[in-house]
């Protein structure tokens, strides 16, 4: 399934190509199609030839004004605007696009586990910005692009019929400084705030948990409507995988159940988060 808005050539994203790089390749294709050089395109837009070259190479994101100009110049009927909106929602490799575009927005239940960080769906802006800013060779433009895209993901929690969200967190996340005491404390306070919603349950897996099955990496399980098979997103340090393969999904379900068996009950989990907030308040 491809959601409305991703039509025509927008469907042809190579799974190893970022949406930004795809935008750049489409810009180069259209520019050459009508016989414009980079300086000539620069004369008809707000960008210099050097900046156009960087956009075509995927090194810089375009501005909204430049996107509109491209659609007007190339007569692409909104193609570049659709790519731009897609790029904002889906920074990074396009294999994650399937999760963000087709699965997460339609899920009826989301079950997450993370041994190292607060899951992206529940991150505050400052927490996410610190994480992205520490990636090697990332530019400030890329950091802001990814932060805004991560914040856009939260709209799934604000829709009229939000999914049930079951969150398992390793206790170490509460004790790990991300961005300093203020940022960490604000993130834990947000966890308490959102846990007050009837559709969100947060449980902490204590240091004392004997099972090590969850230490191999984070994942998200999604239940979909209409009898569709469950989907899973499995994360590693540099890549990830989205699949509905029955055997893989069953294996992740087994891991989730094993991890949850070691988790504190919800009321104990919330007290543990409170204790974490106290720790970071004292550290200010």
LUMNU-898118 format. One record per residue: z, y, x of N, C-alpha, C in turn. Coordinates in steps of 0.02 Angstrom, whole numbers, padded with zeros to 5 digits, always signed. Atoms other than C-alpha are relative to their C-alpha. Example, Ala and Ser with C-alpha at 12.3 -4.5 7.8 and 13.67 -1.06 7.14 Angstrom:
2
+00000-00059+00045+00390-00225+00615+00000+00060+00045/-00003-00059-00042+00357-00053+00684+00037+00055-00039/
//
This chain:
284
+00000-00060+00042+00000+00000+00000+00000+00062+00044/+00000-00065-00032-00042+00176+00060+00014+00052-00054/-00020-00047+00052+00042+00316-00036-00052+00054-00008/+00046-00054+00013-00056+00455-00117+00010+00055+00051/-00003-00053-00050-00098+00594+00004-00027-00024+00066/+00029+00028-00061-00147+00478+00146-00064-00034-00020/+00063+00025+00024-00328+00457+00102-00052+00005+00054/+00056-00006-00046-00493+00434+00192+00020-00019+00071/-00012+00016-00071-00479+00443+00381+00074-00002+00018/-00071+00002-00016-00291+00470+00373+00027-00071+00000/-00024+00069+00001-00276+00283+00341-00013-00037+00065/+00023+00036-00059-00352+00242+00509+00044+00008+00061/-00045-00008-00055-00200+00275+00615+00009-00066+00038/-00015+00057-00042-00191+00153+00760+00075-00007+00004/-00073+00007+00000-00015+00077+00759+00034+00021+00064/-00030-00022-00062+00011+00130+00939-00014+00074+00015/+00017-00070-00008-00048+00310+00913+00048+00043-00041/-00044-00044+00038+00069+00451+00863-00042+00042-00048/+00036-00044+00046+00020+00558+00712-00023+00064+00034/+00022-00061-00035+00014+00708+00830-00063-00013+00040/+00060+00017-00039-00111+00620+00943-00060-00011-00046/+00054+00010+00048-00213+00570+00791-00027+00067-00025/+00022-00067+00020-00216+00751+00733-00045+00030+00054/+00039-00028-00054-00279+00801+00904-00069-00032+00006/+00065+00034-00005-00416+00670+00906-00046+00021-00057/+00039-00024+00056-00473+00726+00733-00025+00072+00011/+00020-00068-00017-00476+00907+00791-00059-00001+00049/+00054+00005-00049-00584+00859+00940-00064-00025-00033/+00059+00028+00034-00701+00756+00830-00035+00052-00042/+00030-00050+00044-00727+00895+00704-00029+00059+00039/+00025-00055-00041-00746+01029+00837-00068-00017+00030/+00063+00020-00031-00883+00931+00924-00054-00011-00053/+00049+00013+00053-00965+00886+00758-00039+00063-00018/+00036-00061+00017-01006+01069+00724-00020+00040+00062/+00026-00030-00061-01043+01108+00906+00040+00058+00027/-00042-00054-00027-00895+01219+00951+00034-00022+00064/-00041+00012-00059-00818+01229+01123+00072+00022-00016/-00069-00022+00011-00631+01256+01140+00006+00076+00000/-00003-00074+00004-00656+01442+01182-00030+00027-00065/+00030-00023+00062-00770+01461+01031+00045-00011-00060/-00048+00012+00054-00642+01380+00917+00057+00049+00005/-00054-00049-00010-00510+01493+00994-00017+00068-00028/+00022-00064+00026-00612+01645+00945+00006+00003-00076/+00000+00002+00073-00609+01589+00764+00070-00017-00028/-00068+00017+00021-00423+01545+00760+00050+00045+00036/-00054-00039-00032-00255+01614+00818+00021-00030+00067/-00021+00036-00060-00247+01495+00967-00047+00011+00058/+00040-00006-00060-00307+01510+01146-00034-00067+00014/+00032+00063-00019-00427+01379+01220+00049-00048+00033/-00049+00043-00033-00283+01314+01327+00045-00035-00051/-00043+00029+00051-00173+01287+01175-00038-00051-00042/+00041+00048+00038-00315+01202+01080-00007-00065+00039/+00004+00061-00042-00335+01083+01227+00064-00040-00003/-00064+00035+00003-00150+01042+01221+00010-00035-00068/-00005+00032+00065-00159+01006+01034-00045-00061-00003/+00047+00057+00001-00311+00894+01058+00027-00058+00041/-00029+00053-00041-00216+00797+01192+00066-00025-00028/-00063+00021+00030-00064+00780+01079+00061+00027+00036/-00056-00027-00039+00044+00885+01195+00039+00053-00038/-00033-00051+00039+00085+01022+01069-00016-00008-00074/+00015+00003+00072+00102+01025+00879-00036+00064-00022/+00033-00060+00026-00009+01146+00780+00047+00039-00044/-00037-00041+00048+00058+01289+00676-00031-00009-00069/+00029+00003+00067+00035+01292+00486-00062+00043-00008/+00058-00045+00005-00084+01439+00506-00061-00032+00033/+00056+00032-00034-00192+01344+00630-00027-00058-00041/+00021+00055+00043-00196+01193+00514-00044+00024-00056/+00040-00028+00055-00259+01299+00370-00068+00024+00025/+00063-00024-00029-00390+01378+00482-00047-00058+00015/+00042+00058-00015-00452+01206+00536-00034-00026-00063/+00030+00024+00063-00478+01151+00356-00055+00047-00024/+00050-00048+00022-00573+01311+00320-00062-00002+00045/+00056-00001-00048-00680+01306+00478-00042-00063-00005/+00036+00064-00001-00724+01122+00468-00019-00025-00069/+00016+00021+00068-00736+01110+00278+00024-00070-00015/-00026+00068+00003-00622+00959+00278+00040-00014-00064/-00031+00013+00065-00550+00978+00101+00073-00022+00006/-00072+00015-00006-00367+00976+00155+00018-00056+00047/-00013+00056-00045-00385+00836+00283+00052+00018+00053/-00046-00019-00054-00294+00931+00421+00069+00016-00028/-00066-00012+00030-00156+00987+00303+00036-00066-00014/-00031+00065+00012-00126+00806+00252+00025-00032+00064/-00021+00026-00065-00120+00754+00434+00062+00036+00025/-00057-00039-00023+00001+00895+00471+00064-00019-00038/-00058+00020+00039+00118+00847+00328+00023-00070+00021/-00015+00068-00023+00109+00666+00386+00035+00003+00067/-00029-00007-00066+00149+00720+00563+00072+00024-00004/-00069-00024+00008+00304+00815+00505+00047-00055-00023/-00042+00054+00026+00368+00663+00412+00008-00056+00050/+00003+00060-00042+00323+00540+00548-00011+00018+00073/+00008-00012-00071+00353+00601+00726+00006-00066+00037/-00004+00061-00039+00333+00470+00860-00055-00049-00019/+00053+00049+00010+00231+00309+00850-00013-00015-00073/+00020+00008+00070+00135+00271+00691+00025-00065-00031/-00024+00061+00031+00209+00097+00671+00060+00015-00047/-00056-00018+00044+00361+00187+00593-00025+00032-00064/+00027-00033+00059+00245+00272+00469+00005-00044-00061/-00002+00045+00057+00240+00118+00360+00069+00001-00032/-00068-00002+00027+00429+00122+00342+00013+00066-00038/-00014-00065+00029+00439+00309+00306-00044+00016-00061/+00047-00018+00053+00287+00317+00193+00000-00050-00058/+00010+00051+00051+00286+00152+00099+00064-00035-00023/-00057+00043+00015+00457+00071+00105+00063+00040-00018/-00063-00034+00011+00608+00185+00122+00001+00042-00064/-00002-00042+00061+00557+00308-00018+00003-00040-00065/+00003+00040+00061+00537+00163-00142+00057-00051-00004/-00051+00051-00002+00685+00056-00092+00052+00009-00055/-00055-00003+00049+00815+00013-00224+00067-00010+00035/-00060+00011-00040+00941-00044-00092-00019+00005+00073/+00008-00002-00072+00954-00001+00093+00064-00024+00033/-00058+00026-00037+01070-00098+00208-00013+00013+00075/+00012-00018-00069+01091-00030+00384+00056-00025+00045/-00048+00015-00051+01177-00084+00542-00020+00036+00064/+00014-00031-00065+01192+00014+00704+00061-00008+00045/-00057+00009-00045+01300-00032+00854+00014+00060+00045/-00006-00053-00049+01276+00132+00949+00004+00071-00029/+00004-00068+00026+01239+00284+00840+00004-00001-00077/+00005-00008+00073+01256+00348+00662-00073-00010-00020/+00070+00011+00020+01098+00288+00571-00035+00066-00015/+00038-00061+00008+00960+00418+00563+00004+00030-00069/-00002-00024+00069+00968+00430+00374+00063+00039-00016/-00064-00032+00013+01148+00491+00385+00020+00050+00054/-00016-00045-00055+01138+00602+00539-00001+00073-00023/+00003-00072+00010+01179+00787+00535-00054+00029+00045/+00052-00032-00040+01053+00909+00605+00021+00007+00073/-00023-00010-00069+01158+00948+00759+00005-00065+00038/-00006+00067-00031+01192+00764+00795-00070-00025+00019/+00068+00023-00013+01007+00721+00781-00032+00041+00056/+00030-00043-00052+00956+00871+00888+00024-00020+00069/-00026+00020-00066+01070+00817+01029-00032-00065+00023/+00030+00064-00018+01002+00639+01026-00071+00010+00024/+00069-00010-00019+00821+00696+01031-00007+00041+00064/+00006-00044-00058+00852+00830+01162+00014-00036+00066/-00015+00037-00060+00912+00699+01285-00054-00052+00018/+00054+00046-00017+00751+00598+01282-00039+00026+00060/+00036-00023-00059+00656+00603+01447-00066+00035-00017/+00063-00037+00003+00515+00731+01461-00018+00026-00069/+00016-00026+00067+00529+00791+01282+00002+00076+00001/+00002-00073+00003+00483+00972+01245+00044+00025-00057/-00041-00029+00053+00585+01091+01138-00036-00002-00067/+00039+00005+00062+00443+01092+01011+00005-00070-00030/-00004+00069+00024+00449+00903+00999+00069-00014-00028/-00068+00010+00025+00638+00906+00978+00006+00028-00071/-00005-00031+00065+00627+01026+00831-00042-00036-00052/+00044+00038+00045+00482+00929+00755+00035-00063-00024/-00033+00063+00018+00582+00767+00759+00063+00012-00041/-00060-00016+00039+00741+00849+00695-00018+00014-00072/+00020-00018+00068+00652+00923+00545-00025-00061-00038/+00024+00061+00033+00567+00757+00509+00058-00045-00020/-00059+00041+00017+00734+00668+00515+00037+00028-00060/-00033-00031+00057+00809+00793+00395-00039-00011-00065/+00041+00013+00059+00662+00766+00277+00013-00069-00028/-00014+00068+00024+00708+00582+00268+00056+00000-00051/-00058-00001+00044+00867+00631+00177-00018+00012-00072/+00019-00011+00070+00769+00675+00022+00003-00064-00040/-00005+00064+00036+00773+00490-00021+00069-00007-00032/-00068+00003+00027+00960+00513-00051+00011+00051-00055/-00009-00053+00049+00934+00664-00162-00043-00010-00062/+00044+00010+00058+00806+00593-00284+00041-00020-00061/-00036+00014+00062+00851+00560-00465+00030-00069-00004/-00026+00069+00000+00873+00374-00438+00006-00024+00072/-00006+00017-00071+00933+00359-00258+00016-00074+00010/-00016+00071-00013+00946+00187-00178+00075-00009+00013/-00066+00017-00023+01111+00101-00154-00005-00008+00077/+00001+00001-00073+01153+00122+00031+00064-00031+00026/-00056+00036-00030+01265-00001+00122-00005+00008+00076/+00003-00018-00071+01307+00058+00298+00055-00038+00038/-00046+00031-00046+01388-00045+00435-00003+00037+00066/-00004-00038-00063+01447+00054+00588+00047-00034+00048/-00047+00023-00051+01522-00007+00749+00053+00053+00011/-00055-00048-00010+01692+00073+00780-00012+00046+00060/+00013-00040-00059+01631+00134+00949-00038+00064-00015/+00038-00059+00019+01516+00258+00860+00047+00058-00016/-00049-00052+00018+01670+00351+00798+00034+00030+00061/-00034-00022-00061+01738+00366+00975-00048+00028+00052/+00051-00021-00049+01575+00411+01062-00019+00072-00011/+00018-00070+00005+01545+00595+01097-00076+00008+00001/+00072-00017+00003+01371+00651+01043-00005+00075-00013/+00005-00073+00007+01344+00836+01075+00066+00036+00006/-00065-00031-00007+01528+00868+01108+00045-00010-00060/-00048+00012+00054+01685+00865+01000-00018+00032-00067/+00015-00033+00064+01625+00991+00869-00056-00036-00037/+00057+00035+00031+01460+00903+00837+00021-00069-00025/-00022+00067+00019+01542+00732+00833+00046+00002-00060/-00045-00006+00057+01681+00788+00717-00038+00017-00064/+00039-00018+00059+01556+00870+00598-00040-00059-00027/+00036+00059+00022+01456+00710+00595+00045-00048-00038/-00047+00045+00034+01608+00606+00548+00022+00029-00067/-00017-00032+00064+01656+00732+00415-00055-00009-00051/+00056+00011+00046+01483+00714+00342+00000-00072-00026/-00004+00070+00022+01505+00525+00337+00051-00007-00057/-00050+00003+00053+01663+00548+00235-00026+00033-00064/+00027-00035+00059+01576+00672+00121-00049-00043-00038/+00052+00038+00034+01428+00561+00084+00026-00066-00026/-00030+00063+00024+01538+00407+00064+00032+00010-00068/-00027-00013+00066+01606+00493-00091-00050-00010-00056/+00051+00012+00050+01442+00461-00180+00005-00073-00024/-00007+00067+00030+01441+00312-00297-00049-00051+00028/+00052+00046-00024+01284+00239-00216+00006-00013+00075/-00006+00008-00073+01347+00245-00035+00066-00034+00018/-00059+00036-00025+01466+00122+00046-00005-00004+00076/-00001+00002-00073+01515+00140+00230+00058-00044+00022/-00051+00045-00027+01609+00003+00321-00004+00001+00077/-00004-00001-00072+01667+00005+00501+00015-00070+00026/-00011+00064-00033+01656-00149+00611+00046+00013+00060/-00049-00018-00051+01811-00147+00723-00016-00027+00069/+00006+00024-00069+01821-00167+00911+00018-00074+00006/-00027+00068-00004+01912-00330+00878-00046-00054-00028/+00046+00049+00029+01763-00412+00792-00022-00050+00053/+00015+00052-00049+01729-00578+00877-00075-00014+00005/+00071+00015-00002+01546-00597+00830-00037+00052+00043/+00041-00045-00042+01421-00524+00954-00071+00005-00026/+00068+00003+00025+01269-00550+00845-00029+00069-00012/+00025-00067+00014+01257-00365+00803-00014+00042+00061/+00007-00041-00060+01256-00306+00982-00072+00003+00026/+00069+00003-00025+01072-00348+01005-00044+00057-00026/+00040-00057+00022+01011-00197+00907+00010+00018-00073/-00007-00026+00067+01003-00093+00750-00056-00025-00045/+00052+00019+00047+00908-00135+00592+00016+00030-00068/-00008-00021+00070+00880-00083+00411-00035-00051-00044/+00028+00045+00051+00851-00201+00265-00014+00040-00063/+00018-00036+00061+00761-00135+00112-00018-00049-00055/+00021+00036+00060+00755-00212-00061-00047+00046-00039/+00052-00039+00033+00600-00155-00155-00006-00020-00074/+00004+00015+00072+00564-00147-00343-00058-00047-00016/+00057+00038+00026+00450-00256-00447-00010-00068+00031/+00007+00067-00029+00485-00419-00360-00034-00002+00068/+00030-00001-00066+00410-00361-00195+00048-00032+00051/-00044+00030-00051+00475-00452-00041+00041+00053+00037/-00040-00046-00040+00616-00372+00058-00037+00018+00064/+00029-00023-00063+00565-00273+00211+00056+00015+00049/-00050-00014-00050+00655-00247+00374-00031+00042+00056/+00018-00039-00060+00646-00119+00514+00049-00020+00054/-00041+00023-00056+00709-00186+00680-00013+00048+00059/+00007-00052-00051+00742-00059+00818+00021-00026+00069/-00021+00011-00070+00747-00072+01008+00002+00068+00033/-00007-00064-00034+00770+00062+01140-00065+00039+00005/+00063-00035-00010+00584+00102+01155-00051-00012-00055/+00049+00015+00052+00496+00028+01004+00036-00028-00062/-00029+00029+00060+00523-00054+00835-00051-00041-00036/+00045+00043+00038+00448-00170+00708+00018+00004-00074/-00008+00001+00072+00424-00162+00520-00036-00060-00027/+00031+00061+00024+00392-00326+00431+00030-00023-00065/-00025+00035+00060+00408-00422+00269-00004-00075+00010/+00004+00071-00015+00388-00590+00355+00064-00035-00022/-00058+00033+00032+00502-00710+00261+00051-00024+00052/-00046+00028-00049+00576-00794+00415+00038+00054+00037/-00033-00056-00035+00612-00630+00504+00052+00033-00046/-00046-00032+00047+00690-00552+00349+00061-00044-00012/-00056+00046+00011+00796-00707+00319+00048+00001+00060/-00042-00001-00060+00858-00701+00499+00042+00065+00003/-00036-00063+00000+00906-00517+00481+00053+00000-00055/-00051+00007+00053+00995-00553+00316+00060-00039+00027/-00054+00040-00028+01096-00685+00407+00042+00040+00049/-00036-00042-00047+01141-00562+00544+00043+00052-00038/-00037-00050+00039+01191-00430+00416+00063-00030-00030/-00058+00032+00031+01306-00551+00324+00053-00017+00051/-00048+00018-00053+01385-00608+00487+00037+00062+00024/-00031-00062-00022+01418-00429+00543+00048+00026-00053/-00041-00028+00053+01485-00376+00374+00064-00040-00010/-00060+00042+00007+01607-00522+00372+00056+00024+00044/-00050-00025-00046+01696-00438+00518+00021+00072-00016/-00012-00071+00013+01696-00263+00441+00065+00012-00037/-00058-00020+00038+01849-00172+00378-00020+00010-00074/+00014-00020+00069+01862-00152+00188-00014+00075-00002/+00021-00069+00002+01798+00015+00128+00058+00049+00010/-00055-00048-00006+01968+00100+00111+00028+00003+00071/-00022+00000-00070+02017+00047+00287-00052+00034+00043/+00054-00032-00038+01848+00102+00352+00004+00076-00005/-00005-00073+00008+01870+00276+00279+00060+00028+00038/-00058-00023-00040+02043+00290+00358-00018+00001+00074/+00020+00002-00070+01966+00239+00524-00045+00059+00018/+00041-00060-00011+01838+00378+00506+00044+00062+00003/-00049-00055-00002+01980+00498+00466+00034+00004+00068/-00032+00002-00066+02066+00442+00627-00047+00026+00054/+00048-00026-00047+01906+00477+00721-00006+00075-00002/+00003-00073+00008+01899+00653+00650+00061+00032+00034/-00061-00026-00032+02079+00681+00707-00008+00000+00075/+00011+00004-00073+02030+00624+00882-00042+00058+00025/+00044-00053-00023+01889+00749+00895+00027+00069-00016/-00033-00064+00013+01993+00887+00816+00049+00016+00056/-00048-00009-00055+02126+00862+00949-00036+00018+00065/+00037-00011-00062+01991+00864+01082-00034+00068+00004/+00032-00066-00001+01929+01039+01033+00040+00050+00042/
//
